[in-house]
Structure formats: C-alpha cells, structure tokens
Amino acid sequence: TCFIRYEIDPFGKAAFEEYARNWGQAIPRCGADLIGYYAPHEGSATTAYAAYNIESLAAYEAYRARLAADPTGKANYEFAKRERFILKEDRMFLKLASGPHAKLVLP
C-alpha cells in the first residue's frame, strides 16, 4: 500500500480537494486501487494524506507511466504545479501487519 503525506498551503485546501477529486477519477482508471485522499478537517490545517493499493514495484512503475499519459493525470500534475498548493510530498510503501481483522461489532 502506498501512503502519501502532503504538506499543503493552509490557504490551498480547496485546491487540494479539487486535486484529490481529479485523482479519484484517474488513479483507478490507471490501475491502482485507490483507498482515498484525505484533506485537513480538524487539527492540522496543512497535513493531508492519500493511500492506494498496488501489487508490486513493477506494477507501480507501469501504473505511474499510465498516470502520466492519462489526460486527467497530466492535467492534474499541471494544476498542482501551476497552483503550488502542495509544499511537500512524502511517499512510502507499507504492508498490512494486523490482518486478518475480526468482524466489526457495533454496540
């Protein structure tokens, strides 16, 4: 699973949310299982996250090439570059260590 931590301009939250919605269309189309993008809500006004599942490094590299060629992906990269609401981006790959999980029990 790829986790991305963003540091965003606190006045760029709306732009980040537009960026996230755009990726919500392009990422699944290009082959990754998008878990979601998360914008600041309460607490920090500058920290945002994204997460998606991808099978392997080889699959990730092929996915990134498709994303860069995708019209929505290309436009979104340019949007972020032009608007400069992303100040920093850190990407890491983690594996699930807690599974299998028990079934959710609601009170």
PyMOL commands that place a pseudoatom at each C-alpha (Angstrom):
pseudoatom trace, name=CA, resn=THR, resi=1, chain=A, elem=C, hetatm=0, pos=[0.000, 0.000, 0.000]
pseudoatom trace, name=CA, resn=CYS, resi=2, chain=A, elem=C, hetatm=0, pos=[1.336, 3.404, -0.947]
pseudoatom trace, name=CA, resn=PHE, resi=3, chain=A, elem=C, hetatm=0, pos=[0.798, 6.194, 1.567]
pseudoatom trace, name=CA, resn=ILE, resi=4, chain=A, elem=C, hetatm=0, pos=[1.445, 9.792, 0.581]
pseudoatom trace, name=CA, resn=ARG, resi=5, chain=A, elem=C, hetatm=0, pos=[1.790, 12.535, 3.166]
pseudoatom trace, name=CA, resn=TYR, resi=6, chain=A, elem=C, hetatm=0, pos=[1.326, 16.058, 1.852]
pseudoatom trace, name=CA, resn=GLU, resi=7, chain=A, elem=C, hetatm=0, pos=[2.196, 19.354, 3.429]
pseudoatom trace, name=CA, resn=ILE, resi=8, chain=A, elem=C, hetatm=0, pos=[-0.166, 21.847, 1.805]
pseudoatom trace, name=CA, resn=ASP, resi=9, chain=A, elem=C, hetatm=0, pos=[-0.602, 25.591, 1.889]
pseudoatom trace, name=CA, resn=PRO, resi=10, chain=A, elem=C, hetatm=0, pos=[-3.264, 26.262, 4.553]
pseudoatom trace, name=CA, resn=PHE, resi=11, chain=A, elem=C, hetatm=0, pos=[-4.990, 28.583, 2.081]
pseudoatom trace, name=CA, resn=GLY, resi=12, chain=A, elem=C, hetatm=0, pos=[-4.858, 25.893, -0.622]
pseudoatom trace, name=CA, resn=LYS, resi=13, chain=A, elem=C, hetatm=0, pos=[-7.255, 23.395, 0.947]
pseudoatom trace, name=CA, resn=ALA, resi=14, chain=A, elem=C, hetatm=0, pos=[-9.942, 23.897, -1.729]
pseudoatom trace, name=CA, resn=ALA, resi=15, chain=A, elem=C, hetatm=0, pos=[-7.344, 23.426, -4.482]
pseudoatom trace, name=CA, resn=PHE, resi=16, chain=A, elem=C, hetatm=0, pos=[-6.084, 20.252, -2.786]
pseudoatom trace, name=CA, resn=GLU, resi=17, chain=A, elem=C, hetatm=0, pos=[-9.652, 18.924, -2.600]
pseudoatom trace, name=CA, resn=GLU, resi=18, chain=A, elem=C, hetatm=0, pos=[-10.083, 19.546, -6.344]
pseudoatom trace, name=CA, resn=TYR, resi=19, chain=A, elem=C, hetatm=0, pos=[-6.744, 17.786, -6.939]
pseudoatom trace, name=CA, resn=ALA, resi=20, chain=A, elem=C, hetatm=0, pos=[-7.966, 14.837, -4.838]
pseudoatom trace, name=CA, resn=ARG, resi=21, chain=A, elem=C, hetatm=0, pos=[-11.262, 14.568, -6.750]
pseudoatom trace, name=CA, resn=ASN, resi=22, chain=A, elem=C, hetatm=0, pos=[-9.340, 14.542, -10.041]
pseudoatom trace, name=CA, resn=TRP, resi=23, chain=A, elem=C, hetatm=0, pos=[-7.141, 11.686, -8.811]
pseudoatom trace, name=CA, resn=GLY, resi=24, chain=A, elem=C, hetatm=0, pos=[-10.304, 9.906, -7.709]
pseudoatom trace, name=CA, resn=GLN, resi=25, chain=A, elem=C, hetatm=0, pos=[-11.109, 9.527, -11.410]
pseudoatom trace, name=CA, resn=ALA, resi=26, chain=A, elem=C, hetatm=0, pos=[-7.629, 8.965, -12.871]
pseudoatom trace, name=CA, resn=ILE, resi=27, chain=A, elem=C, hetatm=0, pos=[-5.995, 6.626, -10.334]
pseudoatom trace, name=CA, resn=PRO, resi=28, chain=A, elem=C, hetatm=0, pos=[-8.487, 3.727, -10.581]
pseudoatom trace, name=CA, resn=ARG, resi=29, chain=A, elem=C, hetatm=0, pos=[-8.605, 4.086, -14.370]
pseudoatom trace, name=CA, resn=CYS, resi=30, chain=A, elem=C, hetatm=0, pos=[-4.808, 3.726, -14.486]
pseudoatom trace, name=CA, resn=GLY, resi=31, chain=A, elem=C, hetatm=0, pos=[-4.693, 0.553, -12.403]
pseudoatom trace, name=CA, resn=ALA, resi=32, chain=A, elem=C, hetatm=0, pos=[-4.308, 1.324, -8.687]
pseudoatom trace, name=CA, resn=ASP, resi=33, chain=A, elem=C, hetatm=0, pos=[-6.894, 0.529, -6.009]
pseudoatom trace, name=CA, resn=LEU, resi=34, chain=A, elem=C, hetatm=0, pos=[-7.499, 3.977, -4.516]
pseudoatom trace, name=CA, resn=ILE, resi=35, chain=A, elem=C, hetatm=0, pos=[-8.341, 3.937, -0.810]
pseudoatom trace, name=CA, resn=GLY, resi=36, chain=A, elem=C, hetatm=0, pos=[-8.757, 7.700, -0.751]
pseudoatom trace, name=CA, resn=TYR, resi=37, chain=A, elem=C, hetatm=0, pos=[-7.441, 11.228, -0.377]
pseudoatom trace, name=CA, resn=TYR, resi=38, chain=A, elem=C, hetatm=0, pos=[-7.838, 12.942, 2.984]
pseudoatom trace, name=CA, resn=ALA, resi=39, chain=A, elem=C, hetatm=0, pos=[-7.795, 16.731, 3.347]
pseudoatom trace, name=CA, resn=PRO, resi=40, chain=A, elem=C, hetatm=0, pos=[-7.332, 18.665, 6.600]
pseudoatom trace, name=CA, resn=HIS, resi=41, chain=A, elem=C, hetatm=0, pos=[-10.534, 18.814, 8.597]
pseudoatom trace, name=CA, resn=GLU, resi=42, chain=A, elem=C, hetatm=0, pos=[-9.815, 19.407, 12.274]
pseudoatom trace, name=CA, resn=GLY, resi=43, chain=A, elem=C, hetatm=0, pos=[-6.422, 19.830, 13.868]
pseudoatom trace, name=CA, resn=SER, resi=44, chain=A, elem=C, hetatm=0, pos=[-3.638, 20.489, 11.390]
pseudoatom trace, name=CA, resn=ALA, resi=45, chain=A, elem=C, hetatm=0, pos=[-4.534, 22.814, 8.528]
pseudoatom trace, name=CA, resn=THR, resi=46, chain=A, elem=C, hetatm=0, pos=[-1.514, 21.756, 6.490]
pseudoatom trace, name=CA, resn=THR, resi=47, chain=A, elem=C, hetatm=0, pos=[-1.353, 17.931, 6.569]
pseudoatom trace, name=CA, resn=ALA, resi=48, chain=A, elem=C, hetatm=0, pos=[-3.172, 15.758, 4.030]
pseudoatom trace, name=CA, resn=TYR, resi=49, chain=A, elem=C, hetatm=0, pos=[-2.881, 12.093, 3.047]
pseudoatom trace, name=CA, resn=ALA, resi=50, chain=A, elem=C, hetatm=0, pos=[-3.597, 9.691, 0.228]
pseudoatom trace, name=CA, resn=ALA, resi=51, chain=A, elem=C, hetatm=0, pos=[-3.473, 5.898, 0.128]
pseudoatom trace, name=CA, resn=TYR, resi=52, chain=A, elem=C, hetatm=0, pos=[-3.829, 3.282, -2.585]
pseudoatom trace, name=CA, resn=ASN, resi=53, chain=A, elem=C, hetatm=0, pos=[-3.045, -0.384, -3.063]
pseudoatom trace, name=CA, resn=ILE, resi=54, chain=A, elem=C, hetatm=0, pos=[-0.702, -1.622, -5.777]
pseudoatom trace, name=CA, resn=GLU, resi=55, chain=A, elem=C, hetatm=0, pos=[0.617, -5.184, -6.143]
pseudoatom trace, name=CA, resn=SER, resi=56, chain=A, elem=C, hetatm=0, pos=[4.350, -4.633, -6.641]
pseudoatom trace, name=CA, resn=LEU, resi=57, chain=A, elem=C, hetatm=0, pos=[7.077, -2.169, -7.556]
pseudoatom trace, name=CA, resn=ALA, resi=58, chain=A, elem=C, hetatm=0, pos=[6.839, -3.289, -11.201]
pseudoatom trace, name=CA, resn=ALA, resi=59, chain=A, elem=C, hetatm=0, pos=[3.064, -2.682, -11.160]
pseudoatom trace, name=CA, resn=TYR, resi=60, chain=A, elem=C, hetatm=0, pos=[3.690, 0.713, -9.525]
pseudoatom trace, name=CA, resn=GLU, resi=61, chain=A, elem=C, hetatm=0, pos=[6.143, 1.750, -12.248]
pseudoatom trace, name=CA, resn=ALA, resi=62, chain=A, elem=C, hetatm=0, pos=[3.706, 0.730, -15.018]
pseudoatom trace, name=CA, resn=TYR, resi=63, chain=A, elem=C, hetatm=0, pos=[0.846, 2.496, -13.209]
pseudoatom trace, name=CA, resn=ARG, resi=64, chain=A, elem=C, hetatm=0, pos=[2.873, 5.733, -12.888]
pseudoatom trace, name=CA, resn=ALA, resi=65, chain=A, elem=C, hetatm=0, pos=[3.614, 5.663, -16.631]
pseudoatom trace, name=CA, resn=ARG, resi=66, chain=A, elem=C, hetatm=0, pos=[-0.108, 5.226, -17.414]
pseudoatom trace, name=CA, resn=LEU, resi=67, chain=A, elem=C, hetatm=0, pos=[-0.996, 8.006, -14.969]
pseudoatom trace, name=CA, resn=ALA, resi=68, chain=A, elem=C, hetatm=0, pos=[1.495, 10.410, -16.578]
pseudoatom trace, name=CA, resn=ALA, resi=69, chain=A, elem=C, hetatm=0, pos=[-0.037, 9.682, -20.007]
pseudoatom trace, name=CA, resn=ASP, resi=70, chain=A, elem=C, hetatm=0, pos=[-3.663, 9.894, -18.833]
pseudoatom trace, name=CA, resn=PRO, resi=71, chain=A, elem=C, hetatm=0, pos=[-5.344, 13.204, -19.853]
pseudoatom trace, name=CA, resn=THR, resi=72, chain=A, elem=C, hetatm=0, pos=[-6.775, 13.787, -16.360]
pseudoatom trace, name=CA, resn=GLY, resi=73, chain=A, elem=C, hetatm=0, pos=[-3.474, 12.782, -14.762]
pseudoatom trace, name=CA, resn=LYS, resi=74, chain=A, elem=C, hetatm=0, pos=[-1.465, 15.132, -16.976]
pseudoatom trace, name=CA, resn=ALA, resi=75, chain=A, elem=C, hetatm=0, pos=[-3.871, 17.989, -16.309]
pseudoatom trace, name=CA, resn=ASN, resi=76, chain=A, elem=C, hetatm=0, pos=[-3.763, 17.342, -12.564]
pseudoatom trace, name=CA, resn=TYR, resi=77, chain=A, elem=C, hetatm=0, pos=[0.046, 17.336, -12.454]
pseudoatom trace, name=CA, resn=GLU, resi=78, chain=A, elem=C, hetatm=0, pos=[-0.014, 20.679, -14.289]
pseudoatom trace, name=CA, resn=PHE, resi=79, chain=A, elem=C, hetatm=0, pos=[-2.729, 22.048, -11.974]
pseudoatom trace, name=CA, resn=ALA, resi=80, chain=A, elem=C, hetatm=0, pos=[-0.622, 21.258, -8.888]
pseudoatom trace, name=CA, resn=LYS, resi=81, chain=A, elem=C, hetatm=0, pos=[2.498, 22.719, -10.491]
pseudoatom trace, name=CA, resn=ARG, resi=82, chain=A, elem=C, hetatm=0, pos=[0.701, 25.913, -11.510]
pseudoatom trace, name=CA, resn=GLU, resi=83, chain=A, elem=C, hetatm=0, pos=[-1.244, 26.495, -8.270]
pseudoatom trace, name=CA, resn=ARG, resi=84, chain=A, elem=C, hetatm=0, pos=[1.598, 25.450, -5.906]
pseudoatom trace, name=CA, resn=PHE, resi=85, chain=A, elem=C, hetatm=0, pos=[-0.678, 24.349, -3.051]
pseudoatom trace, name=CA, resn=ILE, resi=86, chain=A, elem=C, hetatm=0, pos=[1.493, 21.274, -2.353]
pseudoatom trace, name=CA, resn=LEU, resi=87, chain=A, elem=C, hetatm=0, pos=[4.537, 22.374, -0.373]
pseudoatom trace, name=CA, resn=LYS, resi=88, chain=A, elem=C, hetatm=0, pos=[5.972, 18.918, 0.316]
pseudoatom trace, name=CA, resn=GLU, resi=89, chain=A, elem=C, hetatm=0, pos=[5.119, 15.332, -0.619]
pseudoatom trace, name=CA, resn=ASP, resi=90, chain=A, elem=C, hetatm=0, pos=[6.451, 12.146, 1.009]
pseudoatom trace, name=CA, resn=ARG, resi=91, chain=A, elem=C, hetatm=0, pos=[5.629, 8.727, -0.414]
pseudoatom trace, name=CA, resn=MET, resi=92, chain=A, elem=C, hetatm=0, pos=[6.146, 5.404, 1.366]
pseudoatom trace, name=CA, resn=PHE, resi=93, chain=A, elem=C, hetatm=0, pos=[5.116, 1.806, 0.833]
pseudoatom trace, name=CA, resn=LEU, resi=94, chain=A, elem=C, hetatm=0, pos=[3.839, -0.200, 3.797]
pseudoatom trace, name=CA, resn=LYS, resi=95, chain=A, elem=C, hetatm=0, pos=[2.378, -3.668, 4.213]
pseudoatom trace, name=CA, resn=LEU, resi=96, chain=A, elem=C, hetatm=0, pos=[-0.579, -4.654, 6.357]
pseudoatom trace, name=CA, resn=ALA, resi=97, chain=A, elem=C, hetatm=0, pos=[0.681, -6.196, 9.589]
pseudoatom trace, name=CA, resn=SER, resi=98, chain=A, elem=C, hetatm=0, pos=[-2.554, -6.510, 11.586]
pseudoatom trace, name=CA, resn=GLY, resi=99, chain=A, elem=C, hetatm=0, pos=[-4.613, -8.775, 9.304]
pseudoatom trace, name=CA, resn=PRO, resi=100, chain=A, elem=C, hetatm=0, pos=[-6.730, -10.726, 9.205]
pseudoatom trace, name=CA, resn=HIS, resi=101, chain=A, elem=C, hetatm=0, pos=[-9.094, -8.472, 11.101]
pseudoatom trace, name=CA, resn=ALA, resi=102, chain=A, elem=C, hetatm=0, pos=[-12.056, -9.511, 13.188]
pseudoatom trace, name=CA, resn=LYS, resi=103, chain=A, elem=C, hetatm=0, pos=[-15.531, -8.576, 12.036]
pseudoatom trace, name=CA, resn=LEU, resi=104, chain=A, elem=C, hetatm=0, pos=[-16.742, -5.127, 13.142]
pseudoatom trace, name=CA, resn=VAL, resi=105, chain=A, elem=C, hetatm=0, pos=[-19.110, -5.268, 16.106]
pseudoatom trace, name=CA, resn=LEU, resi=106, chain=A, elem=C, hetatm=0, pos=[-21.431, -2.298, 16.532]
pseudoatom trace, name=CA, resn=PRO, resi=107, chain=A, elem=C, hetatm=0, pos=[-22.806, -1.509, 20.007]
for i in range(1, 107): cmd.bond("trace and resi %d" % i, "trace and resi %d" % (i + 1))
show_as sticks, trace
zoom trace
